[in-house]
């Protein structure tokens, strides 16, 4: 009876497509909004994720998250280096500075000052140039979207100049860094040079990056550093989650997205369930005839479940494809950079849609099983 | 064991609802349907014909009384056993045909076989052969909406007979057809459905087809009021049977 179920499902093309797209749009709404939320939260940790050379981050005990840092004294670096198990520890500066292009175009930029000697803290991926070029006088690396902002319409080239807090900076490399939470351009330079671009404070050391010796995990080292120095130390993942939780607790972002996602779930559940149920009601007379002929209720229930499963699978496929396509085609838009479809969200959406489809099927199955076959004689 | 009657209904009563709002549809109907002929259950609208047919089909449970089909006590069977019995032993023809609009004529005629677990290819093949016997060999792949009423009812006849049932139950099979089409369908039924080991019970108030009956059972107000045996019912000519 499988082919009968499928024929019943696909016979009326308009109804069939209606069912498919109901599930597809529900899937899209839920997965797209959830992915935007997850991507937005991920963007808050972009500067942490871009540092791939160090696994432990050390910060002032009173810092809140990466965007609200209380500078450390230089002694802190010495203390950290003295902790047993620290293979190496280097300085990292993170601050904001105002950059101005030759045409007067200006923008506040995130300025990252990496260790002068080792250049630890640079993103791995260079779009143009060599990491060693950062050692040149006044050298800065600019992220590619920052370059496009300051030099619109121009091909990537090295040697372009900017003013950073009234000081000359030469673009010696273009990096492919992750998009930050706010769409500020990101500038990388040496730690010593970064201090000249920054407003002067007594303490200037934003963060310390450290790496454990072999046999010691980043988490163990972080605990040791904290125990020995009193500084806050975390592995990179924990530091990233600290930032995410700061945004979750202190902004309206999760509430707003939560409402939209909840509405998506409710609307998706109601509309998809109702559409599937109405489809079954439309076919009740056919089911009654089959039941009168001698088709078992279990077989009819199986037919309904097959129809729902097919609709759910194809609808989810379309919805997921729409979601993935959305982020694929918007990947180069600066304000949507770094927004991706998270596989975990697709898996979760699939589970949710399966739940919706099964729920709607059970309503339909209940109706079909309870159907009085004698109605065919009326 | 030899079964004397295809259908035996004794003292069947049926009430819908309860208390002061109860509606009595059958008041102790007793009926015997023999093998080898067409029995027509006739009477005015609302006299309980369809209710009695539904009870005989196992689609409704009577309030009181006994129903034996092919020698078996229908009411003693579980619901599941009734469904299986219905699928194996009964064929149905409905007033509104109740064909599945998404299936071709041959596929529609094969539904009973498919329900019995016959593989699709074999089921459709058997149904197609039967449809050809019924003069629809050129319409095997046609959808119901492209067929005339008479053609659709012939597909329904094929569906009812494809699995070779011992009892064929028909509800107003000619009511939706014009006189010529109705007569043509009945000629097909008389030629193909009537066999010594099969009983055909037709609920109808279409007097144009009474001459095909071997037995006419008159119902009125929930009771069987008369049974008329007919010695020489209309039979199809060889050409009509073909």
Interface residues (C-beta under 8 A of the other chain):
Chain A: X1 X3 X4 X7 X8 X10 X11 X285 X286 X288 X289 X290 X291 X292 X293 X294 X295 X296 X297 X299 X372 X373 X374 X376 X377 X378
Chain B: X50 X53 X54 X57 X59 X60 X80 X83 X84 X86 X87 X88 X90 X92 X94 X95 X98 X100 X101 X102 X103 X107 X111 X112 X114 X115 X116 X120 X159 X171
